[in-house]
């Protein structure tokens, strides 16, 4: 048997669905879902599927703390230490394609108006054109 509070929280997020719907969402047999809702210890895969498929905050599901829904992300971010946020940001940026940061393919490398140092090209004036 599992913590009665966990069973109560499972009921809270699953009560709008019947056993077969929950089984389809989580990938477990409907009889297994019934046992979990009666208080038997749910598998980690089942809990993960509930959280992933229904956008349930896993921390809330396990502890009862925090918002129920993952859609309340601003609340979740407020409680995180800055070092954790920075680490998550760096992990995300590691996936950025380096080509995204390079010069666009349409740029002409022989164009003297682009110094290549990020400074703006000089403005073109009609008086710079040769006489007709």
N, C-alpha and C positions, 0 to 999 in steps of 0.2 A: 504494500500500500504506500501511497505517496502523501505528501503534505496536503492536508485538506484545503489550505489556502490556494495551492496551485490548482487543485481540481476546481475550486470556485472560480479562479481566473480563467481557466479553460472554458468553463460554462459561460462566463461573461462574454467571451469573444466568439464562441461557437453556437450559442443558443438559437440564433436566427436560422440555422441550417439543420437539415436532418442528417442522420448518420451516413447515408450514402453520399450526400453532397460533401460532407467532411472527408469521407474516405477518398473521393475523387480528387479533392483539393490536396490532400496530404499523401496520397499514394499508399495508404494502409487499408486493410480489410475493414469493412464497416463494423464487424464484431469486435475487432481490436479497438476501434474508436469507442464503442460502447463500454468496453472494459476500462479504458482510460478515463472516461467520463464518470464511471462508477468509483474511481479512486485508485485504480491500479497505476503503477509507475509508468508514465509514458516514455517512449524511446526518445533519444536525442534527435533522431531523424524526424520523428513526428513533430516535436516542438519546433524544430528548425523550419519544417514545412508550414506550420501554422504561422510562424513569424514572417516568413518570406512571402507566402501566398496571400496572407491577409494584412500585411504591413503592420504587424503587431510588434511592439517594442519588446525584445527578448528580455531585457533587464526587468521590465515591469512584469512580464509573465513569470519569471523565476522568483522575483523578490517582492513584487507589489509596489515598487518604488518607481517614480517617474511617470511620464505620460503613457497611456495605453498604446497610442498610435505612433508609428514612425513618421507620420505626416506632421508631427509636432516637433520637427528637428530643431527649430530655434531654441526650444526649451532644453533639448539635449546638449546643444553646443554651449549654452551658457554655463553649464556645470563642468565643462571640461577644462583642465589646466592648459594654459597657452602652449606648453611644450608638446602636448598630445595633438593639439590642433596643427601646430607647425609640422610635426612629423607626418601627419596625415596629408597635409598640403604638399610636402616634399615627395611623398610616395606617389601622389597623383601627378605631380609635375614630371616625375621620372618617366612616365608613359608618353609625354609629349614628343612628337616626332621632331627631330632636330631640323629637318627640312623646313618646317613651319617657321623657324627663326631665321632662315637664310634669305638672301636676296631673291626676289621673285624671278622666275625664268624669263619674263618679258623684258627685264632690264638689260640694256646694252652695255656690256663691259667696256666698250671703246668710247662711250659717251663721256666727253670731258666735262660736261656740265654737272656730273655727279662725282663729287670728290671721294665718295666711298667712305667718308668719315661720319656720315649721319647729318652733315650740315646741308642746309637747303641749297638747291641749285640757284645760280644768279637769275634774276628776272630778265626776261627778254623784252627789249624795247624796239619799236619800229626803226629808231635811228641807228640801231645796230646792223640793219640790213644794208647790203651793198646797193648803190644807186642802180636804177634800171638801165 
